[in-house]
Amino acid sequence: MFSEFKINRIAVPTDFSESANLAVDHAVDVAKRFRADLVLIHVLESGAYQGIFSPSKKTEYEEKEHAQQHLQDYAHALEKKSGLSVSQYVVSGRIHEQIVTVCGDVEADLIVMGTHGVSGWEEFFVGSNAFKVVTQSPCPVLTIQQKASAKNLKNIILPIDSSPESRQKVQHAASFAKKFGATVHIACLLTEDEPNIRFEFDTKVKQITDYFDREEIAHSCTTLVGSNLATMTMNFSESKGGNMIVMMTEQESNLTGFLMGPYAQQIVNHSRIPVLSVSPEEGEGFHLT
């Protein structure tokens, strides 16, 4: 019923920005806990060689050469400082596609990526590279908001709803909780509190809490009823001093492929703490009957 979520290799896309550097800091902390290696990825967007290395016009070869040298120096310095094994890749193409491709090639178990919150019309359009990586990644993605600071995970928020896929992320929350000595706070999300619905839901949630008891993982469980699951989750996280939210992407099909479900979009867009997004396509997880 439960298979341990192991992390041997962590991929970190970087454009050397403040947001990317923050993601690297978080990735280093996770890598040390899981004894994992780091893989740094820098993507030169096709047809756009006007990045931080080219204030004037440069050829693709020159741009890539500069990027490779800079990333190599960055990786060596990080390796020396952290004591971790750090490899690096500079590739060209569409940013999110290349990140997903490299992560698949190196068999990454986790992607740690910096992102920015969005608002207005962007709220309903998964347009940023971070969101595209989340929906297309072959492995879980930990997105780090620019203002995130605390790396030491003490309180992990685990929202559980009535969907079967929702409980697949239990193994991920459990693994992080063990490595960080964290408490898992389960948010049982209901849109209506009918007796028959509540009984069935509570029965399934008890299987999760029983598992945490057996694994000696500290946990709490709170039932929340309301219409806006995202707002409920973030308010609950704030009340518990949450350091990370673990959620499913709840992907919905459309004409162009897959988009994150509206609940997942809102969480990734507005959460002030890191969000670990797990795709239901990964299949094997914590299944309840």
N, C-alpha and C positions, 0 to 999 in steps of 0.2 A: 504493500500500500504506500510505502514511502521509500524513495531512493534519494540518497544524499546529493545535494547540489555541490559539486566540487569546482573550484576555480584554479586552473593551472596556468592560464595565460590571459592577461588583461590587455585589451587594445585601447589606446587613447589617441583619438584624432587631435591634432594641434595645429593652430595657425599662429602660435606664439603670442596670442592675445592674453589679456588678464583673465578672461573667462576660461581659456584653455589651460592656463597655468594653474588655476584653481582646481580644474578637473584632474590635472596631473598630481597635485598634492593629495587629493582624495584617493586616486588610484594607487599611489604609493602606500598609503595607509592600509588599504584593502589588500594589496599584494603582500605586504608584510604579515598580515594576519593569516592569509591563506597560503603563504609561501609560494606565491605565483610569480611568473615572469611578466615583464612589461613589454608592450610593442607600441612604439610611437608611430603615428601615421600623419604625413603631411601631404595634402592634395593640391596640386597646381591645376586650377580650373582651366579646362580647354579653352584656348582662344583668349585668355585673359592673363597676360603676364605683366600685370601692373601692381604686383603685391608689395610686401614690405621689403623685398630685395631689389625692386626695380623702380626707383623714382623716375627713371627715364626708360625709353624703349629698349628692350633686350630681347634676344632670341629665346626660343623655348629651351634650347640647350644651355644657354647661359643662366637662365632662370633656374632650371633644374639643378645645375651644378652648384649655384649659390645655396639653394635650398638644402641640397644633400649635405654640404659642408656645415651649414648652420645646424641642421638637425643632428648630425653626427656629433658635433661639439656639445650640443644640448644633452644628447643621450649619454655621452661619456661622463659629463659633469653630474648628471642625475644618478648614473650607475655608481660613481665614486661616493656621492653623498648618501645614497640610500642603501647601498650594499646589495641591490637587486640586479638581476640580469635584465638589461635593456637593449632591445633591438630596434631598428628604425627602417621605415619605408617611405620613400618619396615617389609618388605616382601622379599621373596626369589624367584628367577626365572630369566627369561630373562628380562633384564632391561626395554626395551621399552614396552614389553607385560605387565609387572607388573604395570608400570606407567599408561598405558591406562586402565587396569583393575581397579585399585584403583580409578582413576579419574571417571570412570563410576559408581563405587559403592558409592562414596561419592557425586555424582551428581555435580561435579565441573563445573563451568561456564567458567573457563579460566585456562590454564596451563601457567606458566611462567618458562622458562627453559633456562639455560645457554648453549652456544654452541661455537664451534670454526669454523673459516673459513677453507675451504679446497681448494685445487688446483690440477692441473694435472689430472691424470686419475680419481681421486675421484670426480671430477666435475660432472661426468655423472653417478655416482653411489650413490644412497641414502643409504649409509652404516652406518652412525652414528646413535646413539640412538635418538638424537634430531630430525633428519630428519624422522626417523621411527615413532616417536611420532606425529610429524606434520601430516603425511599422514594417521595415524590410529586413531587419537584422536577423541573422541566424542564431543569435544568442541574446540573453537579457541585456538591457541597456540601463545604466545608471546615469541619469541626467542631473547635472549640477547647476543650479541657478547661480547667477553672477554674485549675488549677495550672500550665498551660503558660506558659513564659516566653520562651524563645529564639525570636526571629522570623527570624533569619538562617538560611536553609536551606542547610546544608552537606552533609547526608547524607539522601538520599531513599530510603526503603525501598519496593521494588517486588515484592510477593509475586506469584508466577506459579504457577498450578496447571494441571491438565490440561484444564480446561474451555475451550472456544473463546472465551467471553466474557472470560476472565481477561486476555487480551492486548489487549483494546480500550483499556485504560488506559495503554498505552505512550506514546501521544502526549501524554497529560497529564503524565506523569512527565518526558518529554523537554523539554516546554516550560518547566516549572518549573526543571529542571536548567540549561537555557540561561540563563534570566533571572537565576538566583541563583548561577551558577557552581558548582553542586552536583555531587556524585558520586551516581550511582544505584547502590544495592546491590540486586541481584536475588536474591530468595529463591526458589529452585526447590523447590516444595513437593510431596512425594510421600508417599502413604500406604503404598505398598509399593515395593520396589526390585527388581522383576523385570527381567531383562535386556531383554526385548522392550519393556516399558513405558519403561524408562530410555532406550533408544536413540531411540524415537519422541519422547519428551519433550525429550531433549537436542538433537535435530535442530531442533525448533521454537524452543527457547530460543536456539539459535545464531543464528537469524534476527534475534532481538532484539538480541543482542550485536553482530552484524554491522552492524545499523542504527546502534547507538550509536557504533560505530567510525567509520562514514562521517560521522556528524554531529559527531564529535569531542567526544562526551559521556563524561566519565570514568565508569567503571562497574566493578563487581565482580560475581561470580556465585558463589553458594554453593548446593549441593544439600542439602536437609533432608528427612529421612525420619521420619515419626511419625504418630500418629493424631489429635492435637489441633493442627490447623493454626493456630488463633489463638494458642495458647501459643507454638508454634514461631516464629511471625511476630514476636510481641512480644519474645521472648527474643533473637531475631536482631537486631531493631531496637536493643535495648539494647546489644548487643555491638558494633554499628557506630556507636553514637552518633547514632542516627536523629533527625531533626528533623521528619519528616513521613512518614506511611504512605499510599500510594496504592492503593486497592482498589476492587473492584466491589461493588455492593450485593448481588449474587446473589439477587435477589428471588424469593420463592416465593409462588405464588398461594394464597389461602385464600378463605373464604366472604365476607370483607369487603373484598377487594381484594388488596393486596400487602403482604407483610412482608419485612423483611430476612432473608436466610438466616442460620442460626445462627453461621457463621464471621464474617460481617460484623457481626452484633450484638455479638459478644464483643469484636471489635476496637474498635468505636466506644465501647462501654461502658467498657472497661478501659484503652485506650491512654492513656499519660501525655503523648503528643505529638499534635499536630494530625493529623487523618485526612481525606484527600481521598477522598470517596465518589463513584464514577462509576456511573451507571445503565446497564445493558446495553441499555436501550431507546433510548439515543441512537444506536445503530446503527453509523454509520460510525466506524471506528477502525482499529486495527492488526490486520489479519486475516492469519493464517498458514495456509498450505496444506501 
